Each structure stands twice: as structure tokens, then as C-alpha cells.
Amino acid sequence: MIGLKGHLPRQRDIDHFMKNQVQSNNFTTSDALKKIRASRAADIKDSFLHAWKAYRKYAYGSDEINPLTLEPVTTRNGWGATLIDSLDTIHIMGLEDEFREATDKVREINFDKNDGEPSKVFETNIRYIGGLISAYELSNEKIFLKQATALADIMLEAFDTPTGIPWQMWDVQTGTGSSEAGPSTLNNLAEIGTYQLEFFRLSQLTQDPVYHKAAQRVYDVILDRNVPKKGATYSVPGLYPIFIDIKSGKFLSGKPNLGGGSDSFYEYLIKTWALSGYQLQRSLDMWKESMKGIKKYIVSRGSDKRMYMGIGDDEGLDSISDTFTCFFPGTLALASRLLNDSDTMDLAHELLLSSYNTFARMPTHIGPENFGFLPDGDDDSDLLATQRGEIKKYGFYLDRPYYLMRPEVIESIFYFYRITGDEKYADWIWEIWQGIKANCAVEGGFAGLRDVRLGREGGLIGKQESFVFAETFKYLYLAFTEPNVISLDDYVFSTEGHPFKRSHSFNGTF
């Protein structure tokens, strides 16, 4: 595909990228360490099974289970979000009976009917379509591709807008679109820019370009209808505001950042490029352009000398962050290996240290949903006394102290382990896992924490989203399997943790 400057990828560049190895060759292979790692993997697998059996007993086929009340919960149209999101994790763990039973359950799902609520198109893509595609690639069970295609065909209707930018919400029964906030035509960056990976692979598997073209149309509109201009809503090339109007294709508001509402847009630039066998030149060009802005305006050193990710553009930085941003060190490390860029790896490592620190400094070894930092050299007089105290104690302050079993910090540490082979990263993950087991394990699986400073005593949250099975458990487990299990040289992970094979060839057509 043509790049931002009208150029096609050069074969010699593609050949060069093909030589870049992502995973390390320097993993410790002593018998004693192998025994420890196998024991840890088994422990995580046992806990996954504990949660899965509770879901199967009390909520099988429902979207979620409330781990405290043991009640089934409908959050994603009643199609079985946990069931489908978990498929590839079950397969990777070698749980053959559970996988076979889940496969039969998937055959029963009718995506033409729902619970009466509109579907969030973005979530439907990453949890359902992505989960089904990955399960198909791992197992070659044709029902998964059939169901993925059926659901994608329904969701394609949400892209039938004046610009081709999808509605945020889509009612599969009435065929009408809306915004999460109501009848407006608002959507956000992540929820328009996180189809490219799944839709590219689906076009490859079905040999139908319609999915890929729909996802790429989003980039066409963003680039054609928004020109960066100092003082405007969109002011820095490659640093995109959060909110966009799907009818005009114009950005409306929302300072650029790497957290919720933006995160996976940037993630999919580099990952879709890699999945295409380095053919989608525009995705790489957009990634490089975004990285210039991120390094200049989003990344900032804190008063504790660690490097953080804030919210910023050429008008300044807001020094607030969330756990969603913590995916970025891992993606950045992946990009450094794909591009053989040591400077990017250095930045990724600095950002990993601050992300991990939000977990390591808590007595529970679990980090908060949102946190803030004080940029190095800034005056702290605008902060509350409690915030100043926490910055002095931890290096950051807790803005939203709860934890919902989110995977992003674990995910990034997993990437560093696989890329460097350094066992300390596996130890970091094990430390976090011990905190999760001690504080979150309940009869119905794993609950959230109301306050990571207090742990279980501070109260539990009856929420266990499907990503706990799709991402959190998968990254925990893969940190202790043999490194060749779902190797980063063989697979690209979606934003929901679903591995897609890198071995499919692509010559620019489907």
C-alpha cells in the first residue's frame, strides 16, 4: 500500500525487516529454572481453570459472571463475550475438553439477535471477531471463521456513514447507529482505529477485501479531512485528538494521549504493518509520524526521575495517566525489534520502569486505574496535600485507586521478557500474580479491588470482564511457558491479546 508520501514499500526494505528477530535467543535453560517455570505456569493454569469452572457452572454462555454474587451478567449483547474471548487461551493451555465444549457452544450463537441493547462496535470487534479469528487460526475449526465472518458482515453496516467512519454503537436488530452518549455522531480515536488488524486478517482468510477496505477508509478520512495547524484542535502531525464526528470526519476535541479512547489506534499502526509482512507502508509512516509527537509532547520525566506518559500537545502537558497507557512500553519494545531501533528500546525500558513502579510500590503489588505525576522541575503547589505526600512516598499519586484485573502492565513486562530473555521480568510478573491471588481470588473467579493500597480489606468489586481470560491470564501464563509457545516472531497479538499468525503471505491483494 502507498505510504504518506505516495511511495510504495521497497522490496529491499521488506527483506531487511524480515531479518529482524523479535524474541531473544538468550533465555536461561537450566533444569532448575525450567522446573520453577513449569510450576508457575501450572499454578496460573489452575487459577484460570478455577475461574473458568465458576463461569461454566453459573454463567456459561453469558457475557460475564459476577465473581461475588455468582450471577450471569449481560454486558456485550448476550452473545457470550467470556466464552469467545477465552477460546484461544483455553487452546494455548491445552485444555482440550473445555475447548471442545466451548466450540460446540459457539455453534449455537445467533448474532442476528441480541439482548435489545445496541452493540459497541469496537468491543464487538476486539472481543468477538478477534477471538473467533484467533481460535480459528490456532485450531483450524471452521465454525470460528464462519461465525467471525457472519458477525463482521453485520458490523460492516455500522461503517455505512457519510464518511465511512463507523458508528460507535450499532443495533443489529433495527439497523441503526448511535453514540454511546446518545443520538450524537461522536466517536473516539481508539474506537475507529482498532479494526485494521482483525479486518486485514479476515480479508486474508476469506479472500474478500471488503473488511480491509472498510478499516483503511478510516485512515483515508482522518488524513484527508484533518490538517494539523498550530492553535487548532489538531495541532501536531500524528498526535490525534480523541473525539471525532463521523459525519464530517473532523476532530472535535480531546487532548492527545496514549490512554483510554486513544491507545489501540497507535498500537494498530505498527502491529498491522507487521502482520501485513511489512507491506502496508502507510501504517508504518503514520507510526513514525506519531512517534515524533509522542516523544516531544506526551512523554515527560517526573519528579522521581522516571519517564511517564501524560496528555499533551504543543500547548502543554497534563500530568495525569491511566493504566491503559501501560500497554505502550511493550508495543514500543516490539516496534524497536521490528525496526531494529535501539533508541526506541531505551525509551520503552524507561516507560516500563514507571509503569511497573505503579504496581511495585503498592503493598498489594497491584497498581491503580489512574495515577498522576509531577513533571520534573514543576511546582507542586497546585496539588493536594495527599497528592504531594503520595508523590514523595511512591513517585506518583493515585487518582483512581481501584483495580479491575486489567492486563496492560503485565502485558508490557511479558514483551520485555520475551524480547530480552531477562528472567527478572518473569519474576516481576510472578510478584504481581502473587498480589492478584492474595487479594482478588474469590469463589466466582477474580474480583476487582476498590483500593490497591488496602487490598482485600478495602473492599472487592463484583466485576470480571472477559479480558481477564483473554489477556490477563494469557500473558501471565505465557510468561512461564517455553518461549517458543506463541513466539513473537510467529504471532502478533491484538489489543485484546488474541494472537494472529505472521506466516500468512501478502502481496498487496486478497
QUIMO-V590856 format. One record per residue. N is the residue number from 1. RES is the residue in one small letter. SS is DSSP state (h for helix, s for strand, l for the rest). PHI is phi as a letter, one per 30 degrees, with the letter a starting at -180 (999 if undefined). PSI is psi as a letter, one per 40 degrees, with the letter a starting at -180 (999 if undefined). Layout:
{{N/RES/SS/PHI/PSI} {N/RES/SS/PHI/PSI}}
This chain:
{{1/m/l/999/i} {2/i/l/d/i} {3/g/l/d/a} {4/l/l/d/d} {5/k/l/c/e} {6/g/l/i/e} {7/h/l/c/i} {8/l/l/d/i} {9/p/l/d/h} {10/r/l/d/h} {11/q/h/d/d} {12/r/h/d/d} {13/d/h/d/d} {14/i/h/d/d} {15/d/h/d/d} {16/h/h/d/d} {17/f/h/d/d} {18/m/h/d/d} {19/k/l/d/e} {20/n/l/d/h} {21/q/l/c/h} {22/v/l/d/d} {23/q/l/d/i} {24/s/l/d/i} {25/n/l/c/e} {26/n/l/c/f} {27/f/l/d/i} {28/t/l/d/h} {29/t/l/b/f} {30/s/l/d/i} {31/d/h/d/d} {32/a/h/d/d} {33/l/h/d/d} {34/k/h/e/d} {35/k/h/d/d} {36/i/h/d/d} {37/r/h/d/d} {38/a/h/d/d} {39/s/h/d/d} {40/r/h/d/d} {41/a/h/d/d} {42/a/h/d/d} {43/d/h/d/d} {44/i/h/d/d} {45/k/h/d/d} {46/d/h/d/d} {47/s/h/d/d} {48/f/h/e/d} {49/l/h/d/d} {50/h/h/e/d} {51/a/h/d/d} {52/w/h/d/d} {53/k/h/d/d} {54/a/h/d/d} {55/y/h/d/d} {56/r/h/d/d} {57/k/h/d/d} {58/y/h/c/e} {59/a/h/b/f} {60/y/l/e/h} {61/g/l/i/e} {62/s/l/d/i} {63/d/l/d/d} {64/e/s/b/i} {65/i/s/c/h} {66/n/l/d/h} {67/p/l/d/e} {68/l/l/c/d} {69/t/l/c/e} {70/l/l/i/f} {71/e/l/c/i} {72/p/s/d/i} {73/v/s/b/h} {74/t/l/c/h} {75/t/l/b/d} {76/r/l/b/f} {77/n/l/i/e} {78/g/l/i/e} {79/w/l/d/e} {80/g/l/j/f} {81/a/h/e/d} {82/t/h/d/d} {83/l/h/e/d} {84/i/h/d/d} {85/d/h/d/d} {86/s/l/c/e} {87/l/h/e/d} {88/d/h/d/d} {89/t/h/d/d} {90/i/h/e/d} {91/h/h/d/d} {92/i/h/d/d} {93/m/l/d/e} {94/g/l/i/f} {95/l/l/d/g} {96/e/h/d/d} {97/d/h/d/d} {98/e/h/d/d} {99/f/h/d/d} {100/r/h/d/d} {101/e/h/d/d} {102/a/h/d/d} {103/t/h/e/d} {104/d/h/d/d} {105/k/h/d/d} {106/v/h/d/d} {107/r/h/d/d} {108/e/l/d/e} {109/i/l/d/h} {110/n/l/c/h} {111/f/l/d/e} {112/d/l/d/e} {113/k/l/c/i} {114/n/l/b/a} {115/d/l/d/e} {116/g/l/j/e} {117/e/l/c/i} {118/p/l/d/i} {119/s/s/d/h} {120/k/s/d/h} {121/v/h/d/d} {122/f/h/e/d} {123/e/h/d/d} {124/t/h/d/d} {125/n/h/d/d} {126/i/h/d/d} {127/r/h/d/d} {128/y/h/d/c} {129/i/h/d/d} {130/g/h/d/d} {131/g/h/d/d} {132/l/h/d/d} {133/i/h/d/d} {134/s/h/d/d} {135/a/h/d/d} {136/y/h/d/d} {137/e/h/d/d} {138/l/h/d/d} {139/s/h/c/d} {140/n/l/i/f} {141/e/l/d/h} {142/k/h/d/d} {143/i/h/d/d} {144/f/h/d/d} {145/l/h/d/d} {146/k/h/d/d} {147/q/h/d/d} {148/a/h/d/d} {149/t/h/d/d} {150/a/h/d/d} {151/l/h/d/d} {152/a/h/d/d} {153/d/h/d/d} {154/i/h/d/d} {155/m/h/d/d} {156/l/h/e/d} {157/e/h/d/d} {158/a/h/d/e} {159/f/h/d/e} {160/d/l/d/g} {161/t/l/b/i} {162/p/l/e/d} {163/t/l/c/e} {164/g/l/j/e} {165/i/l/d/h} {166/p/l/d/i} {167/w/l/d/i} {168/q/l/d/d} {169/m/s/b/i} {170/w/s/b/h} {171/d/s/c/h} {172/v/l/d/e} {173/q/l/c/d} {174/t/l/c/e} {175/g/l/i/f} {176/t/s/b/i} {177/g/s/c/i} {178/s/s/a/i} {179/s/s/c/i} {180/e/l/e/d} {181/a/l/d/e} {182/g/s/k/a} {183/p/l/d/e} {184/s/l/d/i} {185/t/l/c/f} {186/l/s/d/i} {187/n/s/b/i} {188/n/s/b/i} {189/l/h/e/d} {190/a/h/d/d} {191/e/h/d/e} {192/i/h/c/e} {193/g/l/c/f} {194/t/l/b/f} {195/y/l/c/e} {196/q/h/d/d} {197/l/h/d/d} {198/e/h/d/d} {199/f/h/d/d} {200/f/h/d/d} {201/r/h/d/d} {202/l/h/d/d} {203/s/h/d/d} {204/q/h/d/d} {205/l/h/d/d} {206/t/h/c/e} {207/q/l/h/f} {208/d/l/b/h} {209/p/l/d/e} {210/v/h/e/d} {211/y/h/d/d} {212/h/h/d/d} {213/k/h/d/d} {214/a/h/d/d} {215/a/h/d/d} {216/q/h/d/d} {217/r/h/e/d} {218/v/h/e/d} {219/y/h/d/d} {220/d/h/e/d} {221/v/h/d/d} {222/i/h/e/d} {223/l/h/d/d} {224/d/h/d/d} {225/r/h/c/e} {226/n/l/b/h} {227/v/l/c/h} {228/p/l/d/h} {229/k/l/b/h} {230/k/l/e/h} {231/g/l/i/e} {232/a/l/c/i} {233/t/l/e/d} {234/y/l/c/h} {235/s/l/c/d} {236/v/s/c/h} {237/p/l/e/h} {238/g/l/i/e} {239/l/s/c/g} {240/y/l/c/h} {241/p/l/e/i} {242/i/l/d/d} {243/f/s/c/i} {244/i/s/b/i} {245/d/s/c/h} {246/i/l/d/e} {247/k/l/d/d} {248/s/l/c/d} {249/g/l/i/e} {250/k/l/c/i} {251/f/s/d/i} {252/l/s/c/d} {253/s/s/a/i} {254/g/l/j/h} {255/k/l/d/h} {256/p/l/e/i} {257/n/s/a/i} {258/l/l/c/e} {259/g/l/c/a} {260/g/l/e/h} {261/g/l/j/e} {262/s/l/b/d} {263/d/h/e/c} {264/s/h/d/e} {265/f/h/e/d} {266/y/h/d/d} {267/e/h/e/d} {268/y/h/d/e} {269/l/h/d/d} {270/i/h/d/d} {271/k/h/d/d} {272/t/h/d/d} {273/w/h/e/d} {274/a/h/d/d} {275/l/h/d/d} {276/s/l/d/e} {277/g/l/i/f} {278/y/l/i/f} {279/q/l/d/d} {280/l/l/d/g} {281/q/h/e/d} {282/r/h/d/d} {283/s/h/d/d} {284/l/h/d/d} {285/d/h/d/d} {286/m/h/d/d} {287/w/h/e/d} {288/k/h/d/d} {289/e/h/d/d} {290/s/h/d/d} {291/m/h/d/d} {292/k/h/d/d} {293/g/h/d/d} {294/i/h/d/d} {295/k/h/d/d} {296/k/h/d/d} {297/y/h/b/e} {298/i/h/c/d} {299/v/s/d/h} {300/s/s/b/i} {301/r/s/d/h} {302/g/s/d/i} {303/s/l/d/e} {304/d/l/d/e} {305/k/l/i/e} {306/r/l/d/i} {307/m/s/c/h} {308/y/s/c/i} {309/m/s/c/h} {310/g/l/c/a} {311/i/s/c/h} {312/g/s/a/i} {313/d/s/a/a} {314/d/l/d/e} {315/e/l/c/e} {316/g/s/k/i} {317/l/s/c/h} {318/d/s/c/h} {319/s/l/c/f} {320/i/s/b/i} {321/s/s/b/i} {322/d/s/b/i} {323/t/h/d/d} {324/f/h/d/d} {325/t/h/d/d} {326/c/h/d/e} {327/f/h/d/d} {328/f/h/d/d} {329/p/h/e/d} {330/g/h/d/d} {331/t/h/d/d} {332/l/h/d/d} {333/a/h/d/d} {334/l/h/e/d} {335/a/h/d/d} {336/s/h/d/d} {337/r/h/d/d} {338/l/h/d/d} {339/l/h/c/e} {340/n/l/h/f} {341/d/l/b/g} {342/s/h/d/d} {343/d/h/d/d} {344/t/h/d/d} {345/m/h/d/d} {346/d/h/d/d} {347/l/h/d/d} {348/a/h/e/d} {349/h/h/d/d} {350/e/h/d/d} {351/l/h/d/d} {352/l/h/d/d} {353/l/h/d/d} {354/s/h/d/d} {355/s/h/d/d} {356/y/h/d/d} {357/n/h/d/d} {358/t/h/d/d} {359/f/h/c/d} {360/a/h/d/d} {361/r/l/d/e} {362/m/l/d/i} {363/p/l/d/d} {364/t/l/d/e} {365/h/l/i/f} {366/i/l/b/h} {367/g/l/c/i} {368/p/l/d/i} {369/e/l/d/d} {370/n/s/b/i} {371/f/s/a/i} {372/g/s/b/i} {373/f/l/b/i} {374/l/l/c/h} {375/p/s/e/i} {376/d/l/e/h} {377/g/l/j/e} {378/d/l/d/i} {379/d/l/d/h} {380/d/l/c/e} {381/s/l/d/d} {382/d/l/d/e} {383/l/l/d/i} {384/l/l/d/i} {385/a/h/e/d} {386/t/h/d/d} {387/q/h/d/d} {388/r/h/d/d} {389/g/h/d/d} {390/e/h/d/d} {391/i/h/d/d} {392/k/h/d/d} {393/k/h/d/d} {394/y/h/c/d} {395/g/l/j/e} {396/f/l/a/i} {397/y/s/c/i} {398/l/s/d/h} {399/d/s/c/d} {400/r/s/b/h} {401/p/l/d/e} {402/y/l/d/i} {403/y/s/b/h} {404/l/l/c/f} {405/m/l/i/f} {406/r/l/d/i} {407/p/l/c/e} {408/e/h/e/d} {409/v/h/d/d} {410/i/h/d/d} {411/e/h/e/d} {412/s/h/d/d} {413/i/h/d/d} {414/f/h/e/d} {415/y/h/e/d} {416/f/h/d/d} {417/y/h/d/d} {418/r/h/d/d} {419/i/h/d/d} {420/t/h/c/d} {421/g/l/i/e} {422/d/l/d/h} {423/e/h/d/e} {424/k/h/d/d} {425/y/h/d/d} {426/a/h/d/d} {427/d/h/d/d} {428/w/h/d/d} {429/i/h/d/d} {430/w/h/d/d} {431/e/h/d/d} {432/i/h/d/d} {433/w/h/d/d} {434/q/h/d/d} {435/g/h/d/d} {436/i/h/d/d} {437/k/h/d/d} {438/a/h/d/d} {439/n/h/c/d} {440/c/h/c/e} {441/a/s/d/h} {442/v/s/b/i} {443/e/l/e/d} {444/g/l/c/e} {445/g/s/k/b} {446/f/s/b/h} {447/a/l/c/i} {448/g/s/d/i} {449/l/s/c/h} {450/r/l/d/d} {451/d/l/a/h} {452/v/l/d/e} {453/r/l/d/d} {454/l/l/c/d} {455/g/h/i/a} {456/r/h/e/d} {457/e/h/d/d} {458/g/h/d/e} {459/g/l/j/i} {460/l/s/c/i} {461/i/s/c/h} {462/g/l/d/g} {463/k/l/b/h} {464/q/l/b/g} {465/e/l/d/i} {466/s/l/d/d} {467/f/h/d/e} {468/v/h/e/d} {469/f/h/d/d} {470/a/h/d/d} {471/e/h/c/c} {472/t/h/e/d} {473/f/h/d/d} {474/k/h/d/d} {475/y/h/d/d} {476/l/h/e/d} {477/y/h/d/d} {478/l/h/d/e} {479/a/l/d/e} {480/f/l/b/e} {481/t/l/d/i} {482/e/l/d/i} {483/p/l/d/d} {484/n/l/d/e} {485/v/l/d/h} {486/i/l/h/f} {487/s/l/d/i} {488/l/l/d/e} {489/d/l/d/e} {490/d/l/c/e} {491/y/s/b/i} {492/v/s/c/h} {493/f/s/d/h} {494/s/l/d/i} {495/t/l/d/e} {496/e/l/c/e} {497/g/l/i/e} {498/h/l/c/h} {499/p/s/d/h} {500/f/s/c/h} {501/k/s/d/h} {502/r/l/c/e} {503/s/l/d/e} {504/h/l/d/h} {505/s/l/d/i} {506/f/l/b/h} {507/n/l/c/e} {508/g/l/j/e} {509/t/l/b/i} {510/f/l/c/999}}
